[in-house]
Amino acid sequence: MVIRPRILGNDPLPQQWTRGGPPHVWLLRIADHGAPSAEECNAILDPEERDRAKAFIHDLHRTRYAASHLALRRLLGAYLGEAPEEVRLTREPCPGCGGPHGRPAVAGAPLHFNLSHAGDLALLAFADTPVGADVEVQQPLSVVTEVSRMLHPREVAELDALPASARPQAFARCWTRKEAYLKGTGTGLSESPAVTYVGSGEVPASPPGWGLTDVDAGQGHAAAIAVASPGGRWDR
């Protein structure tokens, strides 16, 4: 099954979060909304977000960062019943070293979230349990041929068995699933992509304790979310 995300700007903002339901997945097409104004950013983003936005050299990258974080705050505010600027973002402890650079979180809230952006798209996922999200632009065969050597041996074999024309799409499926899972655990790419098998076929292979699902991100993109689940799945 592939999730069809809600579209920011088309679908209404959500009601306050109710525990016990399925994850919510949103897609933002940044070009549809234009560049955020400086007044909007100053009013809603926190000082750390504003500093990060200013650090980008290119206006395009600055716009994409600011737009995706404004969207995140608006959605979190709606789910938590708070003004977007009042949402207090923090970091959980890193599962590897214990430092304050693990999964992003909302201070004192039971709602988990994750954000990913690629090109002009931002993918946002929300759940009762830890969640990871990833969206990627589909890469040309030359990039796939080089980077796919980093994957799990079974995934490498799967890709090698495909005709060249099918490899970019299969690789994109595999890579977004892997990134979503690693972002969900909080380890990120400090864990080698060769360690955990997620599969490159049309149906994800969920690691123990997690549910992986592909997301429809439109032509030329791939996306996936990973949700922590004791049974290794979640009700879609």
C-alpha positions as CSV (number, residue, x, y, z in Angstrom):
1,M,0.0,0.0,0.0
2,V,1.2,3.5,-0.8
3,I,0.0,6.5,1.3
4,R,-1.5,9.4,-0.4
5,P,-0.5,12.4,1.7
6,R,-2.6,15.4,2.6
7,I,-1.5,18.5,0.7
8,L,-0.8,21.7,2.6
9,G,-2.7,24.5,1.0
10,N,-5.3,22.2,-0.5
11,D,-6.5,20.3,2.6
12,P,-7.6,22.2,5.8
13,L,-5.3,22.3,8.8
14,P,-6.0,19.4,11.1
15,Q,-8.0,19.3,14.3
16,Q,-6.2,18.7,17.7
17,W,-4.3,15.4,17.8
18,T,-6.2,12.4,19.2
19,R,-4.0,9.5,20.3
20,G,-4.8,6.0,19.0
21,G,-5.2,6.8,15.3
22,P,-2.9,6.2,12.3
23,P,0.0,8.5,11.4
24,H,-0.8,11.6,9.5
25,V,1.4,12.5,6.4
26,W,1.5,15.9,4.7
27,L,3.2,17.1,1.6
28,L,4.1,20.7,1.0
29,R,4.8,21.9,-2.6
30,I,6.9,25.0,-1.7
31,A,6.6,26.7,-5.1
32,D,2.8,26.8,-4.8
33,H,3.1,29.2,-1.9
34,G,5.9,31.6,-2.7
35,A,8.7,32.7,-0.5
36,P,7.8,33.4,3.1
37,S,8.0,37.0,4.2
38,A,10.7,38.2,6.6
39,E,7.8,39.4,8.9
40,E,6.3,35.9,8.9
41,C,9.6,34.2,9.7
42,N,10.4,36.6,12.5
43,A,7.0,36.2,14.0
44,I,6.8,32.3,13.9
45,L,10.3,30.8,13.7
46,D,12.4,30.5,16.9
47,P,15.9,32.1,17.1
48,E,17.7,28.9,16.2
49,E,15.5,28.4,13.1
50,R,16.0,32.0,12.0
51,D,19.8,31.7,12.4
52,R,19.8,28.5,10.4
53,A,17.8,30.1,7.6
54,K,20.1,33.1,7.5
55,A,23.1,30.8,7.2
56,F,22.1,29.6,3.8
57,I,24.1,31.2,1.0
58,H,21.4,30.8,-1.7
59,D,18.0,32.4,-1.5
60,L,16.3,29.3,-2.9
61,H,17.7,27.1,-0.1
62,R,16.8,29.7,2.5
63,T,13.2,29.8,1.1
64,R,12.8,26.0,1.2
65,Y,14.1,25.8,4.8
66,A,11.9,28.6,6.1
67,A,8.8,27.4,4.2
68,S,9.1,23.8,5.5
69,H,9.7,24.9,9.1
70,L,6.8,27.3,9.0
71,A,4.6,24.5,7.7
72,L,5.9,22.2,10.5
73,R,5.0,24.8,13.1
74,R,1.6,25.4,11.7
75,L,0.7,21.7,11.7
76,L,2.2,21.2,15.2
77,G,0.3,24.2,16.5
78,A,-3.0,22.9,15.0
79,Y,-2.4,19.4,16.5
80,L,-1.4,20.7,19.9
81,G,-3.9,23.5,20.1
82,E,-1.1,26.2,20.3
83,A,-0.1,29.1,18.3
84,P,2.7,28.1,15.9
85,E,5.2,30.4,17.5
86,E,4.5,28.9,20.9
87,V,5.6,25.4,19.9
88,R,8.9,24.6,21.7
89,L,11.1,22.4,19.6
90,T,13.9,20.4,21.1
91,R,16.1,17.4,20.5
92,E,15.9,13.9,22.1
93,P,19.1,12.3,23.3
94,C,21.2,10.7,20.6
95,P,20.8,6.9,20.9
96,G,24.5,6.5,20.1
97,C,26.2,9.0,22.4
98,G,23.5,10.5,24.5
99,G,24.1,14.0,23.2
100,P,21.3,16.5,22.5
101,H,21.2,15.8,18.8
102,G,18.8,12.9,18.4
103,R,15.3,13.0,16.9
104,P,13.6,16.4,16.8
105,A,10.7,16.7,19.3
106,V,8.2,19.0,20.9
107,A,9.1,19.7,24.5
108,G,6.6,18.1,26.8
109,A,4.3,16.8,24.1
110,P,3.4,13.1,23.4
111,L,3.1,13.8,19.6
112,H,6.1,12.6,17.5
113,F,7.0,14.1,14.1
114,N,9.6,14.1,11.4
115,L,10.4,16.4,8.5
116,S,12.2,15.8,5.2
117,H,12.6,18.0,2.1
118,A,14.0,17.4,-1.4
119,G,14.0,20.0,-4.1
120,D,10.7,21.8,-4.0
121,L,8.9,19.3,-1.7
122,A,8.7,18.9,2.0
123,L,7.3,15.7,3.7
124,L,5.9,15.9,7.2
125,A,4.8,12.9,9.3
126,F,3.1,12.8,12.7
127,A,2.4,9.8,15.0
128,D,1.9,8.5,18.5
129,T,5.2,6.8,18.4
130,P,8.6,7.7,17.0
131,V,8.4,8.3,13.2
132,G,10.8,9.0,10.4
133,A,10.1,10.5,7.0
134,D,12.2,10.9,3.9
135,V,11.5,12.3,0.4
136,E,14.1,12.2,-2.4
137,V,14.4,13.3,-6.0
138,Q,14.8,10.2,-8.2
139,Q,18.5,10.0,-9.3
140,P,19.9,9.1,-12.7
141,L,21.3,5.6,-13.4
142,S,24.9,6.9,-13.0
143,V,24.3,8.0,-9.5
144,V,22.4,4.8,-8.6
145,T,25.2,2.6,-9.9
146,E,27.7,4.3,-7.7
147,V,25.6,4.8,-4.5
148,S,23.8,1.4,-4.5
149,R,27.0,-0.3,-3.5
150,M,26.5,1.1,0.0
151,L,23.2,-0.8,0.5
152,H,22.5,-4.1,2.2
153,P,23.9,-7.0,0.2
154,R,20.4,-8.4,-0.5
155,E,19.3,-4.9,-1.8
156,V,22.4,-4.7,-4.0
157,A,21.6,-8.1,-5.5
158,E,18.0,-7.0,-6.1
159,L,19.0,-3.9,-8.0
160,D,21.6,-5.8,-10.0
161,A,19.0,-8.2,-11.1
162,L,16.8,-5.5,-12.6
163,P,17.1,-4.0,-16.1
164,A,18.9,-0.7,-16.1
165,S,15.7,1.2,-16.8
166,A,14.1,0.0,-13.6
167,R,16.9,0.6,-11.2
168,P,16.5,4.3,-10.5
169,Q,12.9,3.9,-9.2
170,A,13.8,0.8,-7.2
171,F,16.8,2.4,-5.7
172,A,14.7,5.5,-4.8
173,R,12.2,3.3,-3.0
174,C,14.9,1.5,-1.1
175,W,16.8,4.7,-0.1
176,T,13.8,6.6,1.2
177,R,12.7,3.6,3.3
178,K,16.2,3.3,4.8
179,E,16.5,7.0,5.5
180,A,13.0,7.1,7.0
181,Y,13.9,4.2,9.3
182,L,17.2,5.6,10.4
183,K,15.7,9.0,11.1
184,G,13.0,7.3,13.1
185,T,15.5,5.5,15.3
186,G,17.4,8.7,15.7
187,T,20.7,7.2,14.5
188,G,20.6,8.7,11.0
189,L,23.5,7.7,8.7
190,S,25.8,7.0,11.6
191,E,24.5,3.5,10.9
192,S,25.8,2.2,7.6
193,P,23.1,1.8,4.9
194,A,24.4,-1.8,4.6
195,V,23.2,-2.9,8.0
196,T,19.4,-3.0,7.9
197,Y,17.4,-4.6,5.1
198,V,14.3,-2.7,3.9
199,G,14.0,-4.0,0.3
200,S,13.8,-2.4,-3.1
201,G,10.7,-4.1,-4.4
202,E,7.1,-2.7,-4.4
203,V,6.4,-3.9,-0.8
204,P,8.8,-2.7,2.0
205,A,10.5,-5.1,4.3
206,S,9.9,-3.6,7.8
207,P,12.7,-4.0,10.4
208,P,11.7,-5.5,13.7
209,G,9.6,-3.1,15.8
210,W,8.9,-0.8,12.8
211,G,6.3,-0.4,10.1
212,L,7.6,1.0,6.7
213,T,5.2,2.4,4.1
214,D,5.9,4.2,0.8
215,V,4.3,7.6,0.2
216,D,3.1,9.0,-3.1
217,A,5.2,12.1,-3.7
218,G,4.5,12.6,-7.4
219,Q,6.4,12.0,-10.6
220,G,10.2,12.0,-10.3
221,H,10.2,11.6,-6.5
222,A,10.1,8.8,-3.9
223,A,9.1,9.0,-0.3
224,A,8.5,6.8,2.7
225,I,7.7,6.9,6.4
226,A,8.8,4.6,9.3
227,V,6.7,4.3,12.4
228,A,7.8,2.5,15.6
229,S,5.4,-0.3,16.4
230,P,5.8,-3.1,18.9
231,G,4.1,-5.5,16.4
232,G,6.2,-4.3,13.5
233,R,3.3,-2.8,11.7
234,W,0.7,-0.1,12.1
235,D,-2.9,0.2,10.9
236,R,-3.0,2.3,7.8
